[in-house]
Amino acid sequence: MSKYEPLWKHLQANESETLKLTYDDIKAVLGFDIDHSFLTCKKEAAQFGYRVGKISMKEKHVTFHKEEQL
């Protein structure tokens, strides 16, 4: 199990087409701050129906987009 799985499950339960979460929102879900390993693990979101869009270091948020189901 990935340390980011609680975040992916949170996205899956939300079902929004686009979801913007602040770093603080993500910390509230995970219980820890995201780090550089997030960049490696972001592809895991696809297993839960989402892809990671923009990661803003300046504004401290991450945008997620729901993947289209075939």
Secondary structure, 3 states (H helix, E strand, C coil): CCCCHHHHHHHHHHCCCEEEEEHHHHHHHHCCCCCCHHHHHHHHHHHHCEEEEEEECCCCEEEEEECCCC
